[in-house]
Amino acid sequence: MMNIPRLALPLALAALAACAPSAQAPASTPAALPAGSAAYGQEPRWGMVIHGGAGTITREQMTPEREAAYRAGLERALRAGYAVLQRGGRSLDAVQAAINVMEDDSLFNAGRGAVLNAEGHPEMDAAIMDGSTLAAGSVAGVHHVRNPISLARLVMEKSPHVMMIGDGAEVFGRQQNVRMEDESYFITAPRRASWERQRAADSVRAASGRGAMAPEPAYSVPDERKFGTVGAVALDQAGNLAAGTSTGGTQMKRYGRVGDAPIIGAGTYASNSSCAVSATGTGEYFIRNTVARSICALVEYGHMPLAQAADSVVMRQLVRQNGDGGIIAMDRQGNWTWPFNTSGMYRGHIDARGAIQIQIFKQ
C-alpha cells in the first residue's frame, strides 16, 4: 500500500508535462506565415485590419509630409474601430466606425475627396457584411450621401434588400435620416484639378485620333493613380467577423460604371465559416473572379490557411490576368493578411493590445 503514492506522483507529473504546451510552438507559427500576415497564437485574437487603397504608390514619389498625413489618417481610423472592439462592441460597428473616419478624410477616395466621374460629379459606392448572419447591404452611384457605408448598413438592417442604387438609394437614405451633403462638400481642389487635367488630355487624344492608346494623363500628386477604395475587416471579442468597403470609384468613369466595392462576393465578403475580406483594385477583375468570396471559399472548403488562400487569388490568379490591386482579410482564429500586387497599398492593423502597424510601400 505504501508504494502507491510513490508511483502516483511520477505518473501525475508525467501526465502534466505531456499536456503542457511546447515552449517552441508559439514561435514556430508566425515564422511559417508569409510577410504581411500574422496570427495571435495564445494571445487574445480580436482586432482589425484596414486599407486606404492600392496602386502606384512608391517611396520615391511620396513626400514626408504626405506620408505622415496618410499614416495619421489610417491611425485615426484604426483607433476608432479599436475603441468599439475594446469595449466589447460588435465587429460590424467597428468596421463602420473605421470607414466613417476614412470617408470624412479628404486624403482618401471615399466620401469627401471622392474622385469625379466623366460629368464632374462625385459618384460613390459602399458595402458592408455581417459574418455572423451573412446579412449584407450595399449602395451604388450615390451623389449626396456623406457616409455611404452608413447607408449601406441601413439597407442591410432597415430594408428587405441587399443593394440599392442612385436616386432610389438616396430617397431611402432621406427616409432614414441619413446625412446628405451638397456635391461641393465632396469635391476637393486636388480632385477637381486632376479631373480638369484628365479631361484636357482626353480632348487632345480624341482630336489627334489616338484615343485610348495614348499615354495616361499626368496626375496632380504621385499617388492619385491609386485605386480609390477604403475598407475594413474586424473580429470582435464574441468571435464574429465583419467586412466593409467604400469608394469614389475611378476618375472619369462613364455610363454609371460600378466597380467591385459594393458587389457582395467581389469586393466585400464576410462569413464566420471562413473569413472577412475587403478589396481594392481594378474592379472589373475583382468582379469576374469574385475575389472576396473565392478567398473565403478556399479557406472554408479547401481548408487553406488564410494567407495562402489570399495569395493564391491576389498574387497568382489576378496577376495571370493582369488584374491589379490587393485585399485585407481576417479569420475567426485572428489570422490576418494583406497581399497586394501593386507598388503600394495604404494599410494598417491593430491587435487586442492596441498595438498598431501601418504600412504603405512594399517591404
C-alpha positions as CSV (number, residue, x, y, z in Angstrom):
1,M,0.0,0.0,0.0
2,M,2.9,2.4,0.8
3,N,4.2,2.0,-2.8
4,I,1.1,3.5,-4.4
5,P,1.8,7.2,-3.6
6,R,5.4,6.9,-4.8
7,L,4.2,5.6,-8.2
8,A,1.3,8.1,-8.4
9,L,3.4,11.2,-8.1
10,P,5.8,10.5,-11.0
11,L,2.8,9.4,-13.2
12,A,0.9,12.6,-12.4
13,L,3.9,14.8,-13.1
14,A,4.5,13.0,-16.4
15,A,0.9,13.5,-17.4
16,L,1.1,17.2,-16.6
17,A,4.3,17.5,-18.7
18,A,2.6,15.8,-21.6
19,C,-0.3,18.2,-21.5
20,A,1.8,21.3,-21.2
21,P,2.3,23.4,-24.4
22,S,5.7,23.3,-26.0
23,A,7.7,26.4,-25.4
24,Q,8.6,26.4,-29.1
25,A,5.1,26.1,-30.5
26,P,4.1,29.8,-30.4
27,A,7.3,30.9,-32.1
28,S,7.0,28.5,-34.9
29,T,3.6,29.6,-36.1
30,P,4.4,33.2,-37.1
31,A,7.6,32.1,-38.8
32,A,5.6,30.0,-41.2
33,L,3.4,32.9,-42.3
34,P,4.1,35.0,-45.4
35,A,5.3,38.6,-44.9
36,G,2.4,40.9,-44.2
37,S,0.3,38.5,-42.3
38,A,0.1,37.3,-38.7
39,A,-1.6,35.1,-36.2
40,Y,-2.1,35.8,-32.5
41,G,-1.1,32.4,-31.1
42,Q,-2.3,32.2,-27.5
43,E,-3.0,35.9,-27.1
44,P,-6.4,37.5,-27.4
45,R,-7.3,37.1,-31.0
46,W,-9.7,40.0,-31.8
47,G,-8.6,43.0,-33.8
48,M,-8.9,44.9,-37.1
49,V,-7.3,45.5,-40.5
50,I,-7.9,48.4,-42.7
51,H,-6.8,49.7,-46.1
52,G,-7.0,53.0,-47.9
53,G,-6.4,51.9,-51.5
54,A,-3.7,50.2,-53.6
55,G,-1.9,51.3,-56.7
56,T,1.1,53.2,-58.0
57,I,2.5,54.3,-54.6
58,T,6.3,54.4,-54.3
59,R,8.6,55.8,-51.6
60,E,10.4,57.9,-54.2
61,Q,7.2,59.7,-55.1
62,M,5.9,60.3,-51.6
63,T,6.8,63.4,-49.7
64,P,7.5,63.0,-46.0
65,E,4.6,65.4,-45.2
66,R,2.1,63.5,-47.3
67,E,3.2,60.1,-45.9
68,A,2.8,61.4,-42.4
69,A,-0.7,62.6,-43.3
70,Y,-1.7,59.2,-44.7
71,R,-0.3,57.4,-41.6
72,A,-2.2,59.8,-39.3
73,G,-5.4,59.2,-41.2
74,L,-5.0,55.4,-41.1
75,E,-4.2,55.6,-37.3
76,R,-7.3,57.6,-36.6
77,A,-9.4,55.0,-38.4
78,L,-7.8,52.1,-36.6
79,R,-8.3,53.8,-33.2
80,A,-12.0,54.5,-34.0
81,G,-12.6,50.8,-34.8
82,Y,-10.5,49.6,-31.8
83,A,-12.5,51.8,-29.4
84,V,-15.6,49.8,-30.4
85,L,-13.9,46.4,-30.1
86,Q,-12.1,47.2,-26.8
87,R,-15.4,47.8,-25.0
88,G,-16.9,44.6,-26.3
89,G,-18.7,46.1,-29.3
90,R,-19.6,44.3,-32.5
91,S,-17.2,43.9,-35.4
92,L,-19.9,45.4,-37.6
93,D,-19.9,48.7,-35.6
94,A,-16.1,48.7,-35.6
95,V,-15.9,48.4,-39.4
96,Q,-18.4,51.2,-39.9
97,A,-16.6,53.4,-37.4
98,A,-13.3,53.0,-39.1
99,I,-14.7,53.5,-42.6
100,N,-16.6,56.6,-41.5
101,V,-13.3,58.2,-40.4
102,M,-11.7,57.5,-43.8
103,E,-14.8,58.7,-45.7
104,D,-14.6,62.0,-43.8
105,D,-10.8,62.3,-44.6
106,S,-10.3,64.0,-48.0
107,L,-7.0,62.2,-48.5
108,F,-8.9,59.0,-49.3
109,N,-11.1,58.4,-52.4
110,A,-14.3,57.7,-50.5
111,G,-16.9,60.2,-49.2
112,R,-15.2,63.7,-49.0
113,G,-12.4,63.6,-51.5
114,A,-14.0,61.1,-53.9
115,V,-12.8,61.3,-57.5
116,L,-15.1,62.8,-60.1
117,N,-16.9,60.9,-62.9
118,A,-16.9,62.0,-66.6
119,E,-19.5,64.7,-65.9
120,G,-17.5,66.1,-63.0
121,H,-19.7,64.7,-60.2
122,P,-18.8,62.5,-57.2
123,E,-20.4,59.1,-57.6
124,M,-19.9,56.7,-54.6
125,D,-20.4,53.1,-53.7
126,A,-20.2,51.1,-50.5
127,A,-21.0,47.7,-49.0
128,I,-21.0,46.1,-45.5
129,M,-21.5,42.5,-44.4
130,D,-22.1,40.7,-41.1
131,G,-20.2,37.4,-40.9
132,S,-22.4,36.0,-38.1
133,T,-25.6,36.1,-40.2
134,L,-24.5,36.7,-43.8
135,A,-26.6,39.8,-43.8
136,A,-25.3,42.4,-46.3
137,G,-26.2,45.8,-47.6
138,S,-24.8,48.0,-50.4
139,V,-25.3,51.2,-52.3
140,A,-24.0,52.3,-55.7
141,G,-24.0,55.6,-57.7
142,V,-24.9,57.9,-54.8
143,H,-24.0,61.6,-55.1
144,H,-25.0,63.3,-51.8
145,V,-24.6,60.7,-49.0
146,R,-22.0,61.9,-46.6
147,N,-21.1,58.4,-45.4
148,P,-22.1,55.8,-48.0
149,I,-21.1,52.9,-45.6
150,S,-23.7,54.1,-43.1
151,L,-26.4,54.0,-45.8
152,A,-25.3,50.5,-46.9
153,R,-25.8,49.3,-43.3
154,L,-29.3,50.8,-43.2
155,V,-30.1,48.9,-46.5
156,M,-29.0,45.8,-44.7
157,E,-30.9,46.4,-41.4
158,K,-33.9,48.5,-42.4
159,S,-34.9,47.0,-45.7
160,P,-35.6,43.6,-47.2
161,H,-33.0,44.2,-49.9
162,V,-29.2,43.9,-50.3
163,M,-28.4,46.6,-52.9
164,M,-29.9,50.0,-53.7
165,I,-28.6,52.4,-56.4
166,G,-28.7,56.0,-57.5
167,D,-31.6,58.2,-56.7
168,G,-33.6,55.4,-55.2
169,A,-30.9,54.8,-52.6
170,E,-30.8,58.5,-51.8
171,V,-34.6,58.6,-51.3
172,F,-34.3,55.7,-48.9
173,G,-31.5,57.4,-47.2
174,R,-33.5,60.5,-46.6
175,Q,-36.4,58.5,-45.2
176,Q,-33.8,57.0,-42.8
177,N,-32.5,60.5,-41.9
178,V,-29.1,59.8,-43.4
179,R,-26.9,62.9,-43.5
180,M,-26.8,64.4,-47.0
181,E,-24.4,67.0,-48.4
182,D,-24.3,69.2,-51.4
183,E,-21.9,67.9,-54.1
184,S,-19.5,70.7,-53.3
185,Y,-18.7,69.1,-49.9
186,F,-17.2,66.1,-51.7
187,I,-15.2,67.9,-54.3
188,T,-11.7,69.0,-53.2
189,A,-9.3,71.2,-55.1
190,P,-6.8,68.4,-55.9
191,R,-9.6,66.2,-57.2
192,R,-11.0,68.9,-59.4
193,A,-7.6,69.8,-60.7
194,S,-6.8,66.2,-61.6
195,W,-10.2,65.9,-63.3
196,E,-9.6,69.0,-65.4
197,R,-6.2,67.8,-66.5
198,Q,-7.5,64.4,-67.5
199,R,-10.4,66.0,-69.4
200,A,-8.0,68.2,-71.3
201,A,-5.7,65.2,-72.1
202,D,-8.7,63.2,-73.2
203,S,-9.7,66.0,-75.6
204,V,-6.2,66.1,-77.1
205,R,-6.2,62.4,-77.6
206,A,-9.6,62.5,-79.2
207,A,-8.6,65.3,-81.5
208,S,-5.4,63.5,-82.6
209,G,-7.3,60.3,-83.2
210,R,-5.1,58.4,-80.7
211,G,-8.0,57.5,-78.4
212,A,-7.4,55.1,-75.6
213,M,-4.0,54.1,-76.9
214,A,-2.4,57.4,-75.8
215,P,-0.3,57.6,-72.6
216,E,-2.1,58.2,-69.3
217,P,-2.5,61.8,-68.3
218,A,-0.4,63.5,-65.6
219,Y,-1.8,63.4,-62.1
220,S,-1.5,66.2,-59.5
221,V,0.1,64.1,-56.9
222,P,2.0,60.8,-57.4
223,D,-0.4,58.6,-55.6
224,E,-3.5,59.8,-57.4
225,R,-3.3,56.7,-59.6
226,K,-4.0,54.5,-56.6
227,F,-7.3,52.7,-56.7
228,G,-9.7,54.7,-54.7
229,T,-11.2,52.5,-52.1
230,V,-11.2,52.2,-48.3
231,G,-12.1,49.2,-46.3
232,A,-12.0,47.4,-43.0
233,V,-12.3,43.9,-41.6
234,A,-12.7,43.0,-38.0
235,L,-13.0,40.2,-35.5
236,D,-14.7,41.1,-32.2
237,Q,-14.5,39.6,-28.7
238,A,-17.5,37.4,-29.4
239,G,-15.7,35.8,-32.3
240,N,-17.8,37.4,-35.1
241,L,-16.4,38.8,-38.3
242,A,-17.5,41.7,-40.4
243,A,-16.2,43.5,-43.6
244,G,-16.9,46.8,-45.3
245,T,-15.7,48.8,-48.3
246,S,-16.4,52.3,-49.5
247,T,-15.2,54.1,-52.7
248,G,-15.5,57.0,-55.0
249,G,-14.7,54.7,-57.9
250,T,-12.4,55.6,-60.8
251,Q,-11.8,59.0,-62.1
252,M,-13.7,59.9,-65.4
253,K,-15.9,56.8,-65.1
254,R,-18.8,56.8,-67.6
255,Y,-22.2,55.4,-68.1
256,G,-22.9,54.7,-64.4
257,R,-20.0,52.3,-64.1
258,V,-19.9,50.3,-60.8
259,G,-16.8,48.5,-59.6
260,D,-16.3,45.7,-57.2
261,A,-16.7,47.5,-53.8
262,P,-20.5,47.3,-53.5
263,I,-20.7,43.8,-55.1
264,I,-21.0,41.2,-52.3
265,G,-18.5,38.4,-53.0
266,A,-16.3,40.6,-55.3
267,G,-15.0,43.5,-53.2
268,T,-16.6,42.7,-49.9
269,Y,-17.5,39.5,-48.1
270,A,-17.7,38.1,-44.5
271,S,-18.7,34.8,-43.0
272,N,-17.9,33.3,-39.7
273,S,-17.4,30.0,-41.5
274,S,-14.4,31.3,-43.3
275,C,-13.1,34.9,-43.2
276,A,-13.8,38.6,-43.9
277,V,-12.4,40.3,-46.9
278,S,-12.3,43.9,-48.3
279,A,-10.7,44.5,-51.7
280,T,-9.1,47.4,-53.6
281,G,-8.1,47.4,-57.3
282,T,-9.3,47.4,-60.8
283,G,-12.9,46.4,-60.0
284,E,-13.7,44.5,-63.2
285,Y,-11.1,41.9,-62.4
286,F,-12.3,41.5,-58.9
287,I,-15.9,41.1,-60.1
288,R,-15.0,38.5,-62.8
289,N,-13.0,36.5,-60.3
290,T,-15.4,37.0,-57.3
291,V,-12.2,37.7,-55.4
292,A,-13.5,38.2,-51.8
293,R,-15.7,35.1,-51.9
294,S,-13.1,33.0,-53.7
295,I,-10.6,33.6,-50.9
296,C,-13.2,32.7,-48.3
297,A,-14.2,29.6,-50.2
298,L,-10.6,28.4,-50.3
299,V,-10.5,28.8,-46.5
300,E,-13.9,27.1,-45.9
301,Y,-13.9,24.3,-48.5
302,G,-10.2,24.0,-49.4
303,H,-9.1,24.2,-45.8
304,M,-6.3,26.6,-46.8
305,P,-4.6,28.9,-44.3
306,L,-5.9,32.4,-44.8
307,A,-2.6,33.9,-46.1
308,Q,-2.2,31.0,-48.6
309,A,-5.7,31.4,-49.9
310,A,-5.4,35.2,-50.3
311,D,-2.0,34.9,-52.1
312,S,-3.4,32.2,-54.5
313,V,-6.0,34.7,-55.7
314,V,-4.3,38.1,-55.5
315,M,-0.7,37.1,-56.3
316,R,-1.3,34.4,-58.8
317,Q,-4.9,34.3,-60.3
318,L,-5.2,38.0,-60.7
319,V,-1.6,38.5,-61.8
320,R,-2.1,36.0,-64.6
321,Q,-4.9,38.2,-65.9
322,N,-3.1,41.5,-65.4
323,G,-5.6,42.3,-62.7
324,D,-4.0,44.7,-60.2
325,G,-4.9,45.5,-56.6
326,G,-4.9,44.0,-53.1
327,I,-7.1,42.8,-50.2
328,I,-7.2,42.7,-46.5
329,A,-8.6,39.7,-44.7
330,M,-9.1,38.2,-41.3
331,D,-10.4,34.9,-40.0
332,R,-12.0,33.7,-36.7
333,Q,-8.7,32.5,-35.3
334,G,-7.3,36.0,-35.5
335,N,-5.1,35.4,-38.5
336,W,-4.9,38.3,-40.9
337,T,-3.2,39.2,-44.2
338,W,-2.9,42.0,-46.7
339,P,-1.4,40.9,-50.0
340,F,-1.3,43.3,-53.0
341,N,0.3,43.1,-56.4
342,T,0.8,46.8,-57.0
343,S,3.7,49.0,-55.9
344,G,1.9,50.0,-52.7
345,M,-1.2,49.9,-50.6
346,Y,-2.2,52.1,-47.7
347,R,-2.9,49.6,-44.8
348,G,-3.0,49.2,-41.1
349,H,-3.6,46.6,-38.3
350,I,-4.4,46.9,-34.6
351,D,-4.5,44.0,-32.3
352,A,-6.2,43.3,-29.0
353,R,-3.4,45.0,-27.0
354,G,-3.8,48.2,-29.1
355,A,-0.5,47.7,-30.9
356,I,-0.6,49.3,-34.3
357,Q,1.1,48.5,-37.6
358,I,0.8,51.0,-40.5
359,Q,2.5,50.4,-43.9
360,I,2.3,52.0,-47.3
361,F,5.0,50.6,-49.6
362,K,6.2,47.1,-50.4
363,Q,8.5,45.9,-47.7
